[in-house]
Amino acid sequence: MVSTDISGVHDGQEASFKVRHMKVWDKVTTAVSASVIYKTHDLIDYYYKLHPGEYFVGADPSLGNAINKSAELYLSYPFNKHFSMKFLLRHSWLDSNLTTSPLVEKDNFTSTFVGFSYRY
């Protein structure tokens, strides 16, 4: 998938590639996936670059392009034909161009989501 900034705010682009394996066991749907996300320097600079006057001596104000990676586990369990529970666990690794920014403290992070859905 390729995304671009049509509003002209940062004029950056992002391209992602995901590989997913899904399996249904009885009522539970599971999916394991891995993805690679390429972000252009315009997008990276907009979100992670310090502006003039904010950076300190020795800090590189130019960050460049970035390639982030992630792995995720997804589970879905239907309670009935309308309600189901969703669970997502994702671990992401950030490109070294991002971790040189003083705005970024870690080179990886884990995120989770638990929610309910209603289908009519």
C-alpha positions as CSV (number, residue, x, y, z in Angstrom):
1,M,0.0,0.0,0.0
2,V,1.3,3.5,-0.8
3,S,0.0,6.6,1.0
4,T,0.8,10.2,0.1
5,D,0.1,13.6,1.6
6,I,-2.5,15.3,-0.6
7,S,-3.0,18.2,1.8
8,G,0.5,19.5,1.3
9,V,1.3,19.6,5.0
10,H,4.5,17.6,4.8
11,D,4.5,16.3,1.2
12,G,5.7,12.9,2.4
13,Q,4.9,9.4,1.3
14,E,4.7,6.0,3.0
15,A,4.8,2.6,1.4
16,S,4.0,-0.6,3.3
17,F,4.2,-4.3,2.6
18,K,2.6,-6.9,4.9
19,V,2.6,-10.7,4.9
20,R,-0.2,-12.3,6.9
21,H,-1.2,-15.9,7.7
22,M,-4.8,-16.3,8.9
23,K,-6.3,-19.4,10.5
24,V,-9.8,-20.1,11.9
25,W,-10.0,-22.5,14.8
26,D,-13.6,-23.3,15.7
27,K,-14.9,-19.8,16.3
28,V,-11.6,-18.0,16.9
29,T,-9.9,-16.2,14.0
30,T,-6.2,-15.7,14.3
31,A,-3.6,-13.9,12.2
32,V,0.1,-13.5,12.4
33,S,1.8,-10.9,10.3
34,A,5.0,-9.1,9.6
35,S,5.3,-5.8,7.8
36,V,7.9,-3.3,6.5
37,I,7.0,0.4,6.3
38,Y,9.1,2.8,4.2
39,K,8.7,6.5,5.1
40,T,10.2,9.4,3.0
41,H,12.4,12.0,4.6
42,D,9.7,14.7,4.2
43,L,7.3,12.7,6.3
44,I,10.1,11.8,8.9
45,D,11.3,15.4,9.1
46,Y,7.7,16.7,9.7
47,Y,7.1,14.4,12.7
48,Y,10.5,13.8,14.2
49,K,12.8,16.7,13.2
50,L,13.6,19.5,15.6
51,H,12.8,23.0,14.2
52,P,15.4,25.8,14.1
53,G,16.1,27.0,17.6
54,E,15.1,23.6,19.2
55,Y,18.2,21.6,18.3
56,F,21.4,21.6,20.2
57,V,25.1,21.5,19.2
58,G,25.9,18.1,17.8
59,A,22.3,17.2,16.9
60,D,21.8,16.4,13.2
61,P,18.7,18.3,12.1
62,S,18.3,16.1,9.0
63,L,16.9,12.6,9.6
64,G,16.5,11.1,6.1
65,N,14.3,8.2,5.0
66,A,13.3,5.4,7.4
67,I,12.3,1.7,7.1
68,N,10.4,0.5,10.2
69,K,9.4,-3.2,10.8
70,S,6.7,-4.8,12.9
71,A,5.2,-8.1,13.8
72,E,1.7,-8.6,15.1
73,L,-0.8,-11.1,16.4
74,Y,-4.5,-10.7,15.9
75,L,-7.4,-12.6,17.5
76,S,-11.1,-12.3,17.0
77,Y,-13.8,-14.2,19.0
78,P,-17.5,-13.9,18.1
79,F,-19.9,-14.0,21.0
80,N,-22.8,-14.2,18.7
81,K,-23.7,-13.1,15.1
82,H,-23.6,-9.4,16.2
83,F,-20.9,-9.0,18.9
84,S,-17.2,-10.0,18.8
85,M,-14.1,-9.2,20.7
86,K,-10.9,-8.2,19.0
87,F,-7.3,-8.3,20.3
88,L,-4.1,-7.0,18.6
89,L,-0.6,-7.2,19.9
90,R,2.1,-5.5,17.8
91,H,5.8,-5.1,18.3
92,S,7.6,-2.4,16.2
93,W,11.2,-1.7,15.5
94,L,12.2,1.8,14.4
95,D,14.8,2.7,11.8
96,S,18.1,4.1,13.1
97,N,17.3,7.4,11.3
98,L,14.4,7.9,13.7
99,T,16.2,6.9,16.8
100,T,18.8,9.7,16.2
101,S,16.0,12.2,16.9
102,P,16.0,13.5,20.5
103,L,12.2,13.1,20.3
104,V,12.5,9.3,20.2
105,E,13.6,7.5,23.3
106,K,13.5,3.8,22.3
107,D,14.3,1.9,19.1
108,N,11.3,-0.5,19.6
109,F,7.9,-0.6,21.3
110,T,4.9,-2.8,21.9
111,S,1.3,-1.8,21.5
112,T,-1.9,-3.6,22.3
113,F,-5.6,-3.1,21.4
114,V,-8.6,-4.8,22.9
115,G,-12.0,-3.9,21.7
116,F,-15.5,-5.0,20.9
117,S,-17.3,-4.8,17.6
118,Y,-21.0,-4.9,16.6
119,R,-22.1,-6.0,13.1
120,Y,-25.7,-5.3,12.0
